[in-house]
Amino acid sequence: MKLNSVRLTNFRQHAQTEIRFGSGLTGIIGPNGAGKTTILEAIAWALYGNPAIRGNRESIRFMGAGARAPVEVELDFELGSHRYRVVRGLTSAEVYLDGSDSPVANSITAVTELMQRRLGMSLSEFFHTYFTGQKELSVMAAMTPARRGQFLSRVLGYEKLRIAQDLTREKRNRVRSAIDGMQRGMPDPEAILRALAEAASRKEEAEARAQQAAHRGAVRQREMMAIEPRWEMVQRQREQSAQLLTQITVAEEKEAALHRDAERITRELEGVQAARSQLDSLREAIEPLFALNVELQALNTLYREEGRRKTLLEADAALREEIARLEERHSRIERAPALEEEATLELEKKRAELEDAQGLLEARRTEWVRDRQEAQTKREALRQQYSELKHQRDRVVALGEDGECPTCSRPLGGSLHTVVEHLDEMVETVNVDGSYYKARVEQLEQMPEDVQQLDEKRRTLMQEVGTLERRLAKVQLAVQELGTIVRDIAAKQQRQVQMQRDIARIPAGYDPARHADVIAEVDRLTPMEAEAARFQAMLEREPQLKLEQTRIAQEIMRVQSTLGTLRTRRAQISFTEKDFNELKADYDRVRMELQESKVAAARAQEQVSSATAAMAAAQEAAEDLKKKVAELDVLQTDRRLHDELDRAFSDLRTDLNYQLRPELSELASAFLSELTDARYTEMELDDQYNIVILEDGIPKPVLSGGEEDLANLVLRLAISQMIAERAGQNFSLLILDEVFGSLDEARRFNVVELLRGLQDRFEQVILITHIEPVREGVDRVISVRYDADRGCSIVTESEGGGAEIGVGEEVEPMTAERGARVRSRVPEESLEAGAA
């Protein structure tokens, strides 16, 4: 793998940073927190996504970027014979192959999976291969022997064998549990055989009972066939007798009804004769009724008109009173328009005075509030500054001369007293300023007297304006009411004239006494008129009644003839209730015995079916037992297989661990020989995974600091080489992040020189450190610093030990053999956002 370039946009403290990598030894140098390791984090995030970052997804956004500003990393690298360009953002990702404009993967998941397949490594394997993190060169030296073995197994992927073995054991335990559960749930074979025998015996007995029940049913069926025709004939005779008796009863009831109708008609004809004698006298009595009804209608009309006259007279009186009240109100509000103009002018004057007072009050109050807030802000800032200075002084005093300077981070030494005095002076100055602003805040807590006077004047003017507004509203209402009153008076006067015309047109001459007499006489004669009408209707119905009397007499003679015929037919039927009851008893007995025989046969057949089902269940249980035995054999075979697989995994892990130390020793020895010009050609790991360097085949009893650094470095390179070879990748890239730890300058120089010696093996070696002197030993330097004014990291480039090239200057591209070119630009809008 070879890195070509990486571009960071709004990624953590990098607003807009682009770095182009080349071959050779490159140093990324800058103080802690400047954003060096963030560059490596961005590379890992581009390849593996969110699992490669610290914190959550939103935590990587540049603090000075807006909420909608893009967060993006673009990584260009070569792998095998292909060149890849990965562009990853918070919500999107694309991969472009060999300079194509169309992505080969365009989703976050697809890009992550594609990169993992092409690299052939997980995130953990990638870091353990190409990356060596802070202080990892001596990480194994601080471990116990058991922890060293576990560490090597984990980074080389042997933990997968342990996981596979754990999965195998879990599967074997599940198989064992299944075997135990199946054995406990399997039935007893002897019990199944007994159940089969019992079911066969029950079936044989049930079939015998079914045959006996069928024989009894056949006998009863023959008896039923003999008695059933006689029973049906007797039933028909009984039904015929009952039908004739019903017809006779109906005819008798019809005869009685006809006799009642004949008696009714006779009575009605007698009533007709009586009505004829009374009708003449009634006609003479009701003769004046027609004239009285005509007179009553005329009197009713005069009565209604008289009531309307009284209503109109009452309305006319009420209307006169309403007109008088409106004219009185009109005289009181005639001056309303003149009063409205006066009130409007006075209100405008008061409103202008109120507006002036309000503006003056707001200006003075704003000035007072601003002074108070400014004093409070200054006081809080001085409190915070006092607390920070006091804490800083106490820490400096506590650390003493061995402590670091809070400004330049260098040891204080003999400058401790000067620094403490300077801090005391600053504390005193802040304390004096704080006392002033405290008094100033207390002074401004109360509202100034001139502001209070202005506020009181404003309230007085507001009350006066309110009074004038209410007065103006009343006057305006009166003006509106004046027009309404004028229109109402005109309308009501017009209505009064019309009402007087209506009263004049109403006719007179109504006589209440005559009206009452006519009503009494009509009420007396009206019932007599109804009675005469009833008598007339009876006379008109007389011919119809005589025809009805003749028809009924003929119908009575026909019904009496029918009754004679029905009684004769019923007497001819040879049927007795005694014979019917005796035959019914014989029929019911035979029918009951036949039903019992059918029930017995059905019960016997049900027992046969039950026995058959029991036998089938027993046979099914036997088949199920046979299947479970076969399944149990399969599970037993599976358990034996997993037992063997568990032993195989144990043996394989033992063999791999046995081969691990010789293979690592061989790879490390090759690196050691190259780095020491064959001075040391062998390095081994003993059974405690301790590093042993052989000189002429003899283990060195004591290693110097440089030799120990050398041994740790070649061991870490050997581990990375093994992981890369097993992943099928060329090991051409090496990134070392803060590997120096607490090494002194000489040992740091030795490590850098050792890294130089690997250039024929590693095309790219990137060294990340905060130690400035390292720049003298590398081919090129990428400097990273944090600009507090801009709020972002600034990246510049220089030759090893040379002058820096500033941001924004034109830089000639360097060849791949000469190194990296870095361009870092901070957009103006990002800087403004950071300053805000």
C-alpha positions in Angstrom: 0.0 0.0 0.0 1.3 3.5 -0.9 -0.3 6.8 0.2 -0.5 9.5 -2.5 -2.6 12.3 -0.8 -5.2 13.1 1.8 -7.5 16.1 2.0 -9.3 17.0 5.2 -12.4 19.4 5.1 -13.8 20.5 8.5 -12.4 17.4 10.1 -11.8 18.0 13.8 -9.3 21.0 14.1 -8.5 20.9 10.3 -10.6 23.4 8.4 -9.1 22.7 4.9 -5.9 20.7 4.8 -4.3 18.8 1.9 -1.2 16.6 2.1 0.6 14.8 -0.8 2.9 12.0 0.3 6.0 10.8 -1.5 8.7 8.1 -0.9 11.3 8.2 1.8 11.3 9.2 5.5 8.7 11.9 6.3 8.3 13.5 9.7 5.0 15.0 10.8 6.1 17.3 13.6 4.2 19.6 15.9 3.2 20.2 19.6 0.7 17.9 21.4 -2.9 18.7 20.5 -1.9 20.4 17.2 -3.7 17.8 15.1 -0.9 15.4 14.0 -2.6 12.1 15.0 -5.9 13.5 13.6 -4.3 13.1 10.1 -3.9 9.3 10.7 -7.4 9.2 12.2 -8.8 10.8 9.0 -7.0 8.1 6.9 -8.4 5.3 8.9 -11.9 6.9 8.9 -11.8 7.2 5.1 -11.1 3.4 4.8 -13.1 1.9 7.7 -15.7 4.5 8.6 -17.0 5.4 12.1 -15.4 2.5 14.0 -12.0 4.1 13.3 -12.8 7.5 15.0 -12.8 8.6 18.6 -16.2 9.7 20.0 -19.3 9.8 17.9 -19.8 10.9 14.3 -20.8 14.6 15.1 -17.7 15.0 17.3 -15.4 15.1 14.3 -17.0 18.3 12.9 -14.7 21.4 12.9 -15.8 23.7 15.7 -15.7 26.7 13.4 -17.8 25.1 10.6 -21.5 25.9 10.2 -24.2 23.4 10.9 -24.6 22.7 7.1 -20.9 22.9 6.2 -19.6 19.6 4.7 -17.3 17.3 6.8 -15.2 15.3 4.3 -12.0 13.3 3.9 -10.6 12.4 0.5 -7.8 9.7 0.4 -5.8 8.7 -2.7 -3.6 5.6 -2.4 -2.2 2.7 -4.5 -2.8 -0.9 -3.7 -1.4 -3.7 -6.0 -1.9 -2.6 -9.6 -4.8 -0.2 -8.9 -5.1 3.4 -7.7 -8.1 4.2 -5.4 -9.7 7.5 -4.4 -12.0 7.3 -1.4 -14.3 10.3 -0.5 -16.1 9.9 2.8 -18.5 12.4 4.5 -20.8 12.2 7.5 -23.7 10.8 5.4 -22.1 9.6 2.1 -19.1 7.8 0.7 -17.7 7.0 -2.7 -14.8 5.0 -4.2 -13.3 5.8 -7.6 -10.9 3.3 -9.3 -8.0 4.2 -11.5 -9.0 7.8 -12.2 -12.6 7.0 -13.3 -15.3 9.6 -12.9 -17.9 7.0 -11.9 -17.7 5.4 -8.4 -17.5 1.6 -8.0 -19.2 2.0 -4.6 -21.4 4.8 -3.5 -22.8 4.1 0.0 -21.2 4.1 3.5 -21.7 0.4 4.0 -20.6 -0.6 0.5 -17.4 1.6 0.6 -16.4 0.1 4.0 -17.0 -3.5 2.9 -15.1 -2.9 -0.4 -12.1 -1.4 1.3 -11.9 -4.2 3.9 -12.1 -6.8 1.1 -9.4 -5.1 -1.1 -7.1 -4.5 1.9 -7.8 -8.0 3.2 -7.6 -6.7 6.7 -10.0 -5.8 9.5 -9.5 -2.4 11.2 -7.6 -4.0 14.0 -5.3 -5.9 11.6 -4.7 -2.7 9.6 -3.6 -0.8 12.6 -1.3 -3.6 13.8 0.3 -3.9 10.3 0.9 -0.4 9.0 0.6 1.7 12.3 2.7 1.6 15.4 1.0 3.7 18.0 2.3 5.8 20.9 4.8 3.9 23.1 4.1 0.5 21.4 7.8 -0.2 20.7 8.3 -1.3 24.3 4.8 -2.5 25.0 5.7 -6.1 25.3 8.5 -5.4 27.7 6.0 -4.2 30.3 3.8 -7.3 30.0 3.9 -10.6 31.9 4.9 -13.7 29.9 1.2 -14.8 29.7 0.1 -11.4 28.5 2.9 -11.3 25.9 1.6 -14.6 24.4 -2.0 -13.3 24.4 -0.9 -10.0 22.8 0.9 -11.8 19.9 -2.0 -14.2 19.4 -4.4 -11.3 19.2 -2.4 -9.2 16.7 -1.6 -12.2 14.5 -5.2 -13.3 14.4 -4.9 -16.5 16.5 -7.7 -15.3 18.7 -10.0 -16.3 15.8 -9.0 -19.9 16.6 -10.0 -19.5 20.2 -13.3 -17.9 19.2 -13.9 -20.8 16.8 -13.1 -23.3 19.5 -15.5 -21.5 21.9 -18.2 -21.7 19.3 -17.5 -25.4 18.8 -17.8 -26.0 22.5 -21.0 -24.1 22.7 -22.4 -26.2 19.8 -21.2 -29.4 21.5 -22.9 -28.3 24.7 -26.2 -27.6 22.8 -25.9 -31.1 21.2 -25.4 -32.7 24.6 -28.4 -30.9 26.0 -30.4 -32.0 23.1 -29.3 -35.6 23.6 -30.2 -35.4 27.3 -33.6 -33.8 26.6 -34.4 -36.4 23.9 -33.3 -39.3 26.2 -35.5 -38.0 29.0 -38.5 -37.5 26.7 -38.3 -40.9 24.9 -41.0 -43.4 25.9 -40.4 -46.9 27.3 -40.3 -49.4 24.4 -41.9 -52.2 26.5 -44.8 -49.8 27.4 -45.4 -49.2 23.7 -45.5 -53.0 23.0 -48.0 -53.5 25.8 -50.2 -50.6 24.4 -50.2 -52.3 21.0 -51.4 -55.7 22.5 -54.1 -54.0 24.6 -55.4 -52.0 21.6 -55.6 -55.2 19.4 -57.6 -57.0 22.2 -60.0 -54.0 22.6 -60.6 -53.9 18.9 -61.5 -57.7 18.7 -64.0 -57.4 21.6 -65.6 -54.2 20.2 -66.1 -55.9 16.8 -67.9 -58.9 18.5 -70.3 -56.5 20.3 -71.0 -54.6 17.1 -72.1 -57.9 15.4 -74.5 -58.7 18.2 -76.0 -55.2 18.1 -76.5 -55.5 14.3 -78.4 -58.8 14.7 -80.8 -57.4 17.3 -81.4 -54.4 15.1 -82.4 -56.6 12.2 -85.1 -58.4 14.3 -86.6 -55.2 15.5 -86.7 -53.8 12.0 -88.8 -56.8 10.8 -91.3 -56.2 13.6 -91.5 -52.5 12.6 -92.2 -53.4 9.0 -95.2 -55.6 10.1 -96.9 -53.1 12.4 -96.2 -49.9 10.5 -98.9 -50.3 7.7 -101.7 -50.8 10.3 -100.5 -47.8 12.3 -100.5 -45.6 9.2 -104.1 -46.6 8.3 -105.4 -46.0 11.8 -103.7 -42.6 11.7 -105.4 -41.7 8.4 -108.9 -42.7 9.8 -108.3 -40.6 12.9 -107.2 -37.6 10.8 -110.3 -37.9 8.6 -112.6 -38.1 11.7 -110.9 -35.0 13.2 -111.2 -33.1 9.9 -115.0 -33.8 9.6 -115.5 -32.8 13.3 -113.6 -29.6 12.6 -115.8 -28.9 9.5 -119.0 -29.6 11.5 -117.8 -27.2 14.3 -117.1 -24.5 11.7 -120.5 -24.9 10.1 -122.3 -24.8 13.4 -120.4 -21.5 14.3 -121.4 -20.0 10.9 -125.0 -20.9 11.5 -125.0 -19.2 14.9 -123.4 -16.1 13.3 -126.1 -15.9 10.6 -128.8 -16.1 13.2 -127.2 -13.2 15.1 -127.0 -11.1 11.8 -130.7 -11.8 11.2 -131.6 -10.5 14.6 -129.5 -7.4 14.1 -131.1 -6.5 10.8 -134.6 -6.9 12.3 -133.6 -4.4 15.1 -132.3 -1.9 12.6 -135.5 -2.1 10.5 -137.5 -1.4 13.7 -135.3 1.7 14.3 -136.0 3.0 10.8 -139.7 3.0 11.5 -139.1 5.0 14.7 -136.8 7.5 12.9 -139.4 8.2 10.2 -141.9 9.4 12.8 -139.3 11.8 14.5 -137.7 13.3 11.4 -140.6 15.7 10.5 -140.6 17.5 13.9 -136.8 17.9 13.8 -136.8 19.4 10.3 -139.3 22.1 11.5 -137.2 23.0 14.5 -133.8 23.4 12.6 -135.2 25.5 9.7 -133.8 28.9 11.1 -130.2 27.4 11.4 -129.0 28.4 8.0 -129.8 32.1 8.4 -128.2 32.1 11.9 -124.9 30.7 10.5 -124.8 33.4 7.8 -125.4 36.1 10.5 -122.7 34.5 12.7 -120.0 34.7 10.0 -120.7 38.4 9.5 -120.5 39.0 13.3 -117.2 37.0 13.5 -115.7 39.3 10.8 -116.8 42.5 12.7 -115.3 41.0 15.9 -111.9 40.4 14.3 -111.8 43.9 12.8 -112.8 45.5 16.2 -109.8 43.6 17.8 -107.5 44.9 15.1 -108.7 48.5 15.7 -107.9 48.2 19.5 -104.4 46.8 18.6 -103.6 49.7 16.2 -104.8 52.3 18.7 -102.5 50.9 21.4 -99.5 50.8 18.9 -100.3 54.4 17.9 -100.1 55.5 21.5 -96.8 53.7 22.0 -95.3 55.2 18.8 -96.2 58.7 20.0 -94.3 58.1 23.2 -91.2 56.7 21.3 -91.1 59.8 19.0 -91.3 62.1 22.0 -88.4 60.3 23.7 -86.2 60.4 20.5 -86.9 64.2 20.0 -85.8 64.8 23.7 -82.6 62.8 23.1 -81.9 64.7 19.9 -82.1 68.0 21.7 -79.4 66.8 24.2 -76.7 65.6 21.7 -77.0 68.3 19.0 -73.6 69.8 20.0 -71.7 66.4 19.6 -69.8 67.2 16.3 -68.3 70.4 17.8 -67.3 68.6 21.0 -65.6 65.8 18.8 -63.3 68.3 17.1 -62.3 69.9 20.4 -61.6 66.4 22.0 -59.5 65.3 19.0 -57.2 68.3 19.1 -56.7 68.0 22.8 -55.9 64.2 22.5 -53.4 64.7 19.8 -51.6 67.3 21.9 -51.4 64.9 24.9 -50.2 62.0 22.7 -47.4 64.1 21.3 -46.3 65.0 24.9 -46.5 61.3 25.9 -44.4 60.2 22.9 -41.7 62.7 23.8 -41.7 61.6 27.4 -41.6 57.9 26.4 -38.6 58.4 24.0 -36.6 60.3 26.6 -37.4 57.7 29.3 -36.4 54.8 27.0 -33.1 56.4 26.0 -32.2 57.1 29.7 -33.3 53.7 30.9 -31.3 52.0 28.1 -28.2 53.9 29.1 -28.7 52.9 32.7 -29.2 49.2 31.9 -26.2 49.1 29.5 -24.0 50.6 32.2 -25.2 48.1 34.8 -24.8 45.1 32.4 -21.3 46.3 31.4 -20.3 46.5 35.0 -21.6 43.1 35.8 -19.8 41.6 32.8 -16.5 43.2 33.7 -17.0 42.0 37.3 -17.6 38.3 36.2 -14.7 38.4 33.8 -12.4 39.6 36.6 -13.7 36.9 39.0 -12.9 34.2 36.4 -9.5 35.8 35.7 -8.8 36.0 39.5 -9.7 32.3 40.0 -7.5 31.2 37.0 -4.5 33.2 38.2 -4.9 32.0 41.8 -5.1 28.4 40.6 -2.1 28.9 38.3 0.0 30.5 41.1 -0.9 27.7 43.6 0.0 25.0 41.0 3.3 26.7 40.2 4.2 27.0 43.9 3.2 23.4 44.5 5.3 22.0 41.6 8.3 24.1 42.6 11.4 24.6 40.4 10.8 21.2 38.6 7.4 22.5 37.3 6.7 23.8 33.8 6.2 27.4 32.9 2.5 28.1 32.3 3.4 30.2 29.2 6.2 28.3 27.4 6.0 24.9 29.0 9.7 24.9 29.9 11.1 23.9 33.4 11.0 27.0 35.7 14.3 26.3 37.6 15.6 29.5 39.1 12.8 31.6 37.5 10.2 30.3 40.0 10.4 33.3 42.3 10.1 35.8 39.4 7.1 33.9 38.0 5.4 33.8 41.4 5.9 37.6 41.9 4.5 38.3 38.5 1.5 36.2 39.2 1.0 37.9 42.6 1.1 41.3 40.9 -1.5 40.2 38.3 -3.7 38.8 41.2 -3.5 42.1 43.0 -4.3 44.2 39.9 -7.4 42.0 39.2 -8.5 42.3 42.9 -8.4 46.1 42.8 -10.3 46.2 39.5 -12.8 43.8 40.9 -13.4 46.0 44.0 -14.1 48.9 41.7 -16.6 47.1 39.5 -18.3 45.6 42.6 -19.0 49.1 43.9 -20.1 50.2 40.5 -22.6 47.3 40.2 -24.0 48.1 43.7 -24.3 51.8 42.7 -26.3 50.9 39.5 -28.6 48.4 41.2 -31.2 51.1 42.0 -32.9 53.1 39.3 -31.5 56.7 39.0 -33.8 59.5 40.3 -34.1 61.2 36.9 -35.2 57.9 35.4 -37.8 57.6 38.1 -39.1 61.1 37.5 -39.4 60.5 33.8 -41.3 57.2 34.5 -43.7 59.1 36.8 -44.3 61.8 34.2 -44.9 59.0 31.5 -47.5 57.4 33.8 -49.3 60.7 34.4 -49.5 61.5 30.7 -50.7 57.9 29.9 -53.6 58.4 32.4 -54.5 61.8 30.9 -54.4 60.3 27.3 -56.6 57.4 28.5 -59.1 59.8 30.0 -59.2 61.9 26.7 -59.5 58.7 24.6 -62.5 57.6 26.6 -64.1 61.1 26.4 -63.5 61.2 22.6 -65.0 57.7 22.2 -68.2 58.9 24.0 -68.4 62.0 21.8 -67.9 59.9 18.7 -70.6 57.5 19.8 -72.9 60.5 20.4 -72.2 61.7 16.8 -73.0 58.3 15.4 -76.2 58.2 17.6 -77.3 61.7 16.3 -77.6 60.5 12.7 -79.4 57.3 13.9 -81.9 59.3 15.9 -82.8 61.6 13.0 -83.4 58.6 10.8 -85.5 56.9 13.5 -87.7 59.9 14.1 -88.5 60.3 10.3 -89.3 56.6 10.0 -91.5 56.5 13.0 -93.5 59.6 12.0 -94.1 58.0 8.6 -95.2 54.8 10.3 -97.6 56.8 12.5 -99.3 58.4 9.5 -99.8 55.0 7.9 -101.2 53.5 11.1 -103.9 56.3 11.3 -104.9 55.6 7.8 -105.4 51.9 8.7 -107.6 52.8 11.7 -109.8 55.0 9.5 -110.4 52.1 7.0 -111.7 49.6 9.7 -115.6 49.2 9.6 -117.8 49.9 12.7 -121.1 48.5 14.0 -120.1 45.5 16.0 -122.8 44.3 18.6 -121.4 42.0 21.3 -124.8 41.1 22.8 -126.3 40.0 19.4 -123.0 38.1 18.7 -123.5 36.1 22.0 -127.2 35.4 21.3 -126.5 34.1 17.8 -123.7 31.8 19.1 -126.0 30.3 21.8 -128.8 29.6 19.3 -126.4 28.0 16.8 -125.0 25.8 19.5 -128.5 24.7 20.5 -129.7 23.8 16.9 -126.5 22.2 15.6 -127.0 18.9 17.6 -130.6 18.7 16.4 -129.3 19.1 12.8 -126.9 16.2 13.3 -129.7 14.0 14.7 -131.9 14.8 11.7 -129.0 13.8 9.4 -128.6 10.5 11.2 -132.4 9.7 10.9 -132.3 10.6 7.2 -129.3 8.2 6.6 -131.3 5.4 8.4 -134.3 5.9 6.0 -132.0 5.8 3.0 -130.5 2.5 4.2 -133.9 0.7 4.6 -133.9 -1.0 1.1 -130.4 -2.4 1.6 -131.3 -3.8 5.0 -134.3 -5.7 3.5 -132.1 -7.2 0.8 -129.5 -8.3 3.4 -132.4 -9.9 5.5 -133.4 -12.1 2.5 -129.8 -13.1 1.7 -129.2 -14.2 5.4 -132.3 -16.4 5.4 -131.1 -18.2 2.2 -127.5 -18.7 3.7 -129.0 -20.2 6.9 -130.8 -22.9 4.8 -127.6 -23.7 2.9 -125.5 -24.1 6.1 -128.1 -26.4 7.7 -128.0 -28.7 4.6 -124.2 -28.9 4.8 -124.3 -29.8 8.5 -126.6 -32.8 7.8 -124.2 -34.1 5.1 -121.1 -33.8 7.4 -122.7 -35.6 10.3 -123.7 -38.5 8.1 -120.1 -38.9 6.7 -118.6 -38.9 10.2 -121.0 -41.6 11.4 -119.9 -43.9 8.5 -116.2 -44.0 9.6 -115.3 -47.2 11.7 -112.9 -45.6 14.2 -112.7 -45.9 18.0 -110.2 -44.2 20.3 -109.7 -47.5 22.2 -108.4 -49.3 19.1 -106.2 -46.4 18.3 -104.6 -46.3 21.8 -103.9 -50.1 21.8 -102.2 -50.0 18.4 -100.2 -46.8 19.4 -98.8 -48.6 22.5 -97.6 -51.6 20.3 -96.1 -49.2 17.7 -94.3 -47.1 20.4 -92.8 -50.3 22.0 -91.5 -51.6 18.7 -90.1 -48.2 17.7 -88.3 -47.8 21.1 -86.7 -51.3 20.9 -85.6 -50.5 17.3 -84.1 -47.2 18.5 -82.3 -48.9 21.4 -80.8 -51.5 19.0 -79.5 -48.7 16.7 -78.0 -46.9 19.7 -76.3 -50.1 20.9 -75.0 -50.7 17.3 -73.6 -47.1 17.1 -72.0 -47.4 20.5 -70.4 -50.7 19.5 -69.2 -49.1 16.3 -67.8 -46.2 18.3 -65.9 -48.6 20.5 -64.5 -50.3 17.4 -63.4 -46.9 16.1 -61.8 -46.0 19.5 -60.0 -49.3 19.6 -58.8 -48.8 16.0 -57.6 -45.2 16.9 -55.8 -46.5 20.0 -54.1 -49.2 17.9 -53.1 -46.5 15.3 -51.7 -44.3 18.1 -49.7 -47.2 19.5 -48.3 -47.9 16.0 -47.5 -44.1 15.6 -45.8 -44.1 18.9 -43.7 -47.1 17.9 -42.8 -45.3 14.6 -42.0 -42.1 16.5 -39.7 -44.1 18.9 -37.9 -45.5 15.9 -37.4 -42.0 14.4 -36.2 -40.6 17.8 -33.7 -43.5 18.1 -32.4 -42.5 14.6 -32.2 -38.8 15.6 -30.4 -39.7 18.8 -27.8 -41.7 16.8 -27.3 -38.6 14.6 -26.8 -36.4 17.6 -24.4 -38.8 19.2 -22.4 -38.8 16.0 -22.5 -34.9 16.0 -21.3 -34.8 19.6 -18.4 -37.1 18.9 -17.5 -34.9 15.8 -17.5 -31.8 18.0 -15.4 -33.5 20.7 -12.9 -34.4 18.0 -13.0 -30.8 16.6 -12.4 -29.3 20.0 -9.3 -31.5 20.4 -8.2 -30.5 16.9 -8.5 -26.8 17.7 -6.5 -27.3 20.9 -3.8 -29.2 19.0 -3.7 -26.5 16.3 -3.4 -23.6 18.8 -0.6 -25.5 20.5 1.2 -26.1 17.2 0.8 -22.4 16.1 2.0 -21.1 19.4 4.9 -23.5 19.2 5.8 -22.2 15.7 5.1 -18.6 16.5 8.3 -17.8 18.3 10.7 -19.4 15.7 8.9 -17.6 12.8 8.9 -14.3 14.5 12.6 -14.8 15.5 13.5 -15.5 11.8 11.8 -12.4 10.5 13.2 -10.2 13.3 16.7 -11.6 12.7 16.5 -10.6 9.0 15.5 -7.0 10.0 18.2 -7.0 12.7 20.9 -8.1 10.3 20.0 -5.3 7.8 19.8 -2.6 10.4 23.1 -3.5 12.0 25.1 -4.3 8.8 25.2 -7.9 9.9 26.8 -7.1 13.3 23.9 -9.0 14.9 22.4 -11.7 12.8 20.1 -13.6 15.2 17.3 -12.6 17.6 15.1 -15.1 19.5 12.1 -15.1 21.7 12.5 -17.4 24.7 9.6 -19.4 26.2 8.7 -16.3 28.3 8.6 -14.2 25.1 11.6 -12.2 26.2 13.9 -10.7 23.5 17.3 -12.4 23.3 20.0 -11.1 20.9 22.7 -13.6 19.9 26.2 -12.5 19.2 28.2 -15.2 17.5 25.5 -17.7 18.6 25.8 -16.6 22.2 23.0 -14.7 24.0 24.0 -11.3 25.2 23.4 -11.1 28.9 22.7 -7.3 29.0 21.3 -5.1 26.3 22.2 -1.4 26.1 19.4 1.2 25.6 20.1 1.5 21.9 20.2 -2.3 21.5 16.8 -2.6 23.4 15.3 0.1 21.1 16.6 -1.8 18.1 15.3 -5.1 19.3 11.8 -3.7 20.1 11.7 -2.0 16.6 12.6 -5.1 14.6 10.2 -7.3 16.7 7.3 -4.8 15.9 8.4 -4.8 12.2 8.4 -8.6 12.2 4.9 -8.7 13.7 3.6 -6.3 11.1 5.4 -8.3 8.3 3.7 -11.6 9.5 0.2 -9.9 9.5 0.8 -8.4 6.0 2.0 -11.7 4.5 -1.0 -13.6 5.9 -3.3 -10.9 4.5 -1.6 -11.2 1.0 -0.4 -7.5 1.0 3.0 -6.0 0.3 4.4 -4.4 3.4 5.6 -1.1 1.8 4.2 1.5 4.3 5.2 2.1 7.9 3.6 4.8 10.1 5.1 5.3 13.6 3.1 7.6 15.9 5.0 9.0 19.0 7.2 5.9 19.3 10.1 7.7 21.2 8.4 7.8 24.6 10.9 9.2 27.1 14.1 8.4 25.0 16.9 10.8 25.3 18.3 12.6 22.3 21.0 10.0 21.5 18.6 7.1 21.5 16.1 9.0 19.5 18.8 9.6 16.9 19.6 5.9 16.8 15.9 5.0 16.2 15.7 7.5 13.3 18.9 6.2 11.8 17.5 2.6 12.1 14.4 3.8 10.2 16.6 5.2 7.5 18.2 1.8 7.1 14.8 0.4 6.1 14.3 2.5 3.0 15.1 -0.4 0.7 12.2 -2.4 2.3 9.7 0.3 3.0 8.9 2.8 0.2 7.2 5.1 2.7 8.0 5.7 6.3 6.0 8.4 8.2 7.2 9.4 11.6 4.8 11.4 13.8 6.3 13.2 16.9 6.1 16.3 18.9 9.9 16.4 19.4 11.4 19.2 17.2 15.0 17.9 17.0 13.8 14.9 15.0 13.3 17.1 12.0 17.1 17.1 11.5 17.1 13.4 10.7 14.2 13.1 8.2 14.1 13.7 4.5 11.2 16.1 4.7 9.1 17.7 7.4 5.3 18.4 7.6 4.8 20.9 10.4 1.5 21.0 12.2 0.6 23.8 14.6 -2.7 25.1 16.1 -3.5 28.7 15.3 -5.7 30.0 18.2 -6.6 33.2 16.3 -8.0 31.2 13.4 -9.3 28.4 15.6 -7.8 25.6 13.3 -4.6 23.6 12.6 -2.1 25.0 10.1 0.1 22.7 8.1 3.4 23.7 6.4 6.2 21.8 4.7 10.0 22.1 4.7 13.1 20.0 3.8 14.6 18.1 6.6 16.3 20.8 8.8 15.3 23.5 6.3 13.2 26.6 6.3 9.4 26.4 6.3 7.2 27.2 3.3 4.3 29.3 4.4 0.6 28.7 3.7 -0.6 30.2 0.4 2.9 30.4 -1.2 3.4 28.7 -4.6 5.3 25.5 -4.0 7.0 23.6 -6.9 5.7 20.0 -6.8 8.4 17.6 -5.5 9.1 14.3 -7.2 7.9 11.1 -5.6 11.5 10.4 -4.7 11.9 13.8 -3.0 8.9 13.7 -0.7 5.6 15.2 0.2 4.0 18.5 -0.8 1.5 20.0 1.6 -1.0 22.6 1.0 -3.1 24.0 3.8 -5.8 26.6 3.2 -8.3 28.0 5.6 -11.4 29.5 4.0 -12.3 33.0 5.0 -15.9 32.0 6.0 -14.4 29.2 8.3 -12.1 31.7 10.0 -15.0 34.1 10.5 -17.1 31.3 12.0 -14.2 30.3 14.3 -13.8 33.9 15.5 -17.5 34.2 16.2 
